[in-house]
Each structure stands twice: as structure tokens, then as C-alpha cells.
């Protein structure tokens, strides 16, 4: 469901693996399920903080890895919320690349939205 | 963190300076409240679109009104279904020439009708997809869907509002979300309508509403190469023997972006108009200075010299471009694409 809605376009479950390791071979070449594409995206006026770093503008952020998101207390770049649903919906605003995906999420029945939240809490 | 610290320090200094200069001589010396950065406004922009003049229509300059979406650049109008409107504007054009022209949704967010309409455009001069026209682009999408989706209707050519479109329908069995994609080509862009809903009937109603569109004569799945009131668009015209005089811009700043540019060349071979799809302001200035010195062999058709529109890429090639930015102290830009 997380993939079908479109979350995984940016929060890509696995994009690569660890380097080969001679110290702990069992960890070498292991898939890293970071749930991020590590790209910088426009996140719109809602999340914009007007702080520029590097070549990223005030509304551009590198996709936050969701690995461990189920253990976190506060969400988004400034920790503005402790509500995962609020955090998802904050991805939609003017100028955001994620507005359509949030619209897909909002189109789901409540039970399916809960499934997405349960999945995120399990990470 | 350092950039963030200095930015905040700069804002404090600016607000302090403003307080001093605003106090008239001999008046109450109490300082004016420091100016706040307004919420919901992007003051600090990254790479963005711009143009050499503000009167020539640009692809991203379409408008949604209460009744329709109209694009002066593409010369089409799409009538909005009753109860639908745009809540959020799209992001700026990407450095691959991808535009979100409009994103529509039901005004009543929790009503019985749920779904979205996404109107997009892909500049075919800069697409990373191996496709030469709208039909090929939709076919590629259909044949490269991820395993989470199932094709309901393979890419086929259909007629909408008297013009040919490529249509693709697919579904996510897990979420029961349905997608219908309809695309045509205008001015060497694939203009695409993507309808999404859990209710296929809603999608069919939206598709039926497209019959009220007005489209330019050139629109078609493999035509759409300008002409009429628009200049002809010719891929890679600014190459080889067509370029009589070329002055390369010197980009001095440390940037890692690609800069796709569309130029209109007049009948005498001079650059008439420049549209920066994605660039920083200083890059646009330097490239404009260079392009104004370029001279082209006039494009001739049936013995007549014509205006022509083409694309040129500056900066880092798209497949090597990296946007450095926030939250990356452990990931220097140069390493990003080293990992294979």
C-alpha cells in the first residue's frame, strides 16, 4: 500500500546495499532499507523554512530516511508535530512535489490509511 | 548547520539595520519590532524557471480559474468538472524539463467524490525517457509499471476533442486506486492528463469532460511540432553546422545542476527569446550574455526562413547533475553517483 499510493517514489525502500566487508562479511552487500532516495525535492510553502544550504532553496529538502520512524517522537525537519498523520498531510502544499501522492493517500478509505500508518510505525 | 547559522545571523543584522534606519531624528528611539519572515512564502529559491522577457508565454504560466485551466503557451483550455479546483500549485519545472501545470481535486475534501487530476508536460528535448513523442512516452510508462500495478488498458490511440491522444489505464489491486493517463504532443512537449480515483466511474466522467477542451491544430500523439502561431520546434537545431557563431558561457559559481534552456531563433538566425527551465539567476545572466552572441543558420522551409524553437543544455549533463543541499553532512555531492 505504501508503494501503491506513491510514497515509495521518494521514500524508496531500498536503493542500494552496504560495501563488501572483510571484517563482518555477513554485513557486506546487505540491502539498506533506508526508505529514502537521498534526493533533494521541492516540499512547497507548507514545509518551506527559507533556509538555504548548498544549492538547495528554502523549500528543498533531502528525503528523510524512514528507517526507525516508528521509534521517533517528533516528525518533519523542525519537529513540528508528533502526529504521523499530520506529518503525512504536511507534505501537500503549493509547490510541493508530494501533493498528488498525499491526494492519493486521502482518497483511501480510513482503514487503508490506518494500514499505512501501522506500516510506518513498524519501521 | 553553518549555512543555517549564518543565514539566521544575516536576518538578524538586516532586521537591526532596518530598525535603525526607520527611526527618524528626534523621535522616540524605541526600535520597531523586527520583521518576521512571512510564513508560506518561498523567499530563498533554488534553481527556478525564468525567461528573457515576461510577455512571451512560458509553459509553466498557465492559470486555473473557477471554470477552466488555460495555457497560453500550449494554446489549450481544459474545462474543470463541477466541484473540482486547484488547492495547491505545482512545484517549479525540473531540470529534466518536467512541468506540473495544474493539480486538481474535489473542493470538498471529505466528500463522496475522491481523486485527483494532474496536468503535466514533459519537454521532449530533455526527457530522460527513451521516447520521441507522446505515444512512445505513454507506451514506455505502460511497459515499465512496477509490480504493484496492473495494466487495465494497454496504451492505445484515441480521439479526444478532435485530436489524437495516447491512453493508458492501470490499477493498484492493493489500494484499488485507478489511474487513467491521456497524453498528446504540443510544441514538442508531451502534455499529459492523469486521472486518479478509487471509483472508475469518476475517472470516466472526467475523461468525458475532456471533450470540452480546445486544443491547437498541431496536437497529436506524434505530431505536435509547433507551427501556426507558434514557432516550429526542432530537436538539436543548435548543433553542428547550424551554429555559425558560438560563445560558451563561463559558469564560475560552484554549482552541480544541469540547465535546460529553450530558445526561439528568429528568421535571421538571432536568438529572439530564452526560457530557462531551471537555473540560478546568475547562471541565467551569464548564459543570456553568451546566447545573444550566437548566430544560427536560418531555418528554411519551402524556400522561406522561419522562426524555430530548440533546446540547449548547459551546466552539468543531466545524468551527472547533483543538487547539494540540506541534511547531507555525511554525503558529499561528488560521492552521490559514485555508488553503483
Contacts between the chains, C-beta under 8 A, distances in Angstrom:
chain1	res1	chain2	res2	distance
A	1	B	174	5.3
A	1	B	175	5.6
A	3	B	146	7.0
A	3	B	148	4.8
A	4	B	148	4.7
A	4	B	149	7.2
A	4	B	172	3.7
A	4	B	174	5.0
A	4	B	175	4.5
A	4	B	177	6.5
A	5	B	172	7.9
A	5	B	175	6.2
A	5	B	177	7.3
A	16	B	339	5.7
A	38	B	331	6.7
A	38	B	336	7.2
A	39	B	323	7.5
A	40	B	323	4.3
A	40	B	324	7.8
A	40	B	325	4.4
A	40	B	326	7.2
A	42	B	46	8.0
A	42	B	91	4.0
A	42	B	92	6.6
A	44	B	88	7.0
A	44	B	91	7.2
A	45	B	40	4.4
A	45	B	41	6.7
A	45	B	42	6.1
A	46	B	40	7.2
A	48	B	40	7.4
A	48	B	41	7.6
A	48	B	42	5.1
A	50	B	37	5.3
A	50	B	41	7.9
A	50	B	42	7.1
A	50	B	43	4.9
A	50	B	44	4.9
A	51	B	3	7.5
A	51	B	4	5.2
A	51	B	7	5.5
A	51	B	8	7.9
A	51	B	44	7.0
A	51	B	326	7.6
A	52	B	3	6.7
A	52	B	7	6.6
A	52	B	44	4.4
A	52	B	46	7.4
A	53	B	3	4.4
A	53	B	4	6.6
A	53	B	325	5.5
A	53	B	326	4.6
A	54	B	3	7.3
A	54	B	323	7.6
A	54	B	324	3.5
A	54	B	325	4.5
A	54	B	326	7.4
A	54	B	328	7.4
A	54	B	333	7.5
A	55	B	46	6.0
A	55	B	47	7.1
A	55	B	255	5.9
A	55	B	256	6.6
A	55	B	257	6.4
A	55	B	280	7.5
A	55	B	323	5.6
A	55	B	324	5.3
A	55	B	325	6.2
A	56	B	46	5.5
A	56	B	323	6.2
A	56	B	324	7.1
A	56	B	325	2.7
A	56	B	326	5.2
A	57	B	42	6.8
A	57	B	44	5.4
A	57	B	45	4.5
A	57	B	46	3.1
A	57	B	47	7.7
A	57	B	48	7.7
A	58	B	42	5.5
A	58	B	43	6.2
A	58	B	44	3.6
A	58	B	45	7.1
A	59	B	42	4.9
A	59	B	45	7.9
A	59	B	46	7.9
A	60	B	46	5.2
A	60	B	323	7.2
A	60	B	325	5.7
A	60	B	326	7.0
A	61	B	325	7.4
A	61	B	326	5.4
A	61	B	327	6.8
A	62	B	325	6.0
A	62	B	326	5.7
A	62	B	327	4.7
A	62	B	328	5.6
A	64	B	327	7.3
A	77	B	326	7.5
A	77	B	327	7.4
A	92	B	88	6.0
A	93	B	40	7.8
A	93	B	88	5.7
A	94	B	40	8.0
A	94	B	88	4.6
A	94	B	89	4.3
A	95	B	42	6.5
A	95	B	88	7.6
A	95	B	89	6.2
A	95	B	90	7.3
A	95	B	91	5.2
A	95	B	92	7.2
A	96	B	88	6.7
A	96	B	91	6.4
A	97	B	91	4.9
A	97	B	100	8.0
A	99	B	87	8.0
A	99	B	88	4.6
A	99	B	90	7.5
A	99	B	103	5.8
A	100	B	103	5.8
A	100	B	116	5.8
A	100	B	118	5.4
A	100	B	196	7.6
A	103	B	103	7.5
A	103	B	105	5.5
A	103	B	115	7.7
A	103	B	116	4.2
A	103	B	196	7.4
A	104	B	116	7.1
A	104	B	175	7.8
A	104	B	177	6.1
A	104	B	196	6.1
A	106	B	109	6.6
A	106	B	114	7.0
A	107	B	114	4.2
A	107	B	115	5.9
A	107	B	116	7.4
A	107	B	177	6.5
A	107	B	196	7.1
A	107	B	197	6.5
A	107	B	198	5.6
A	108	B	175	6.0
A	108	B	177	7.6
A	108	B	198	7.3
A	109	B	198	7.8
A	112	B	175	6.2
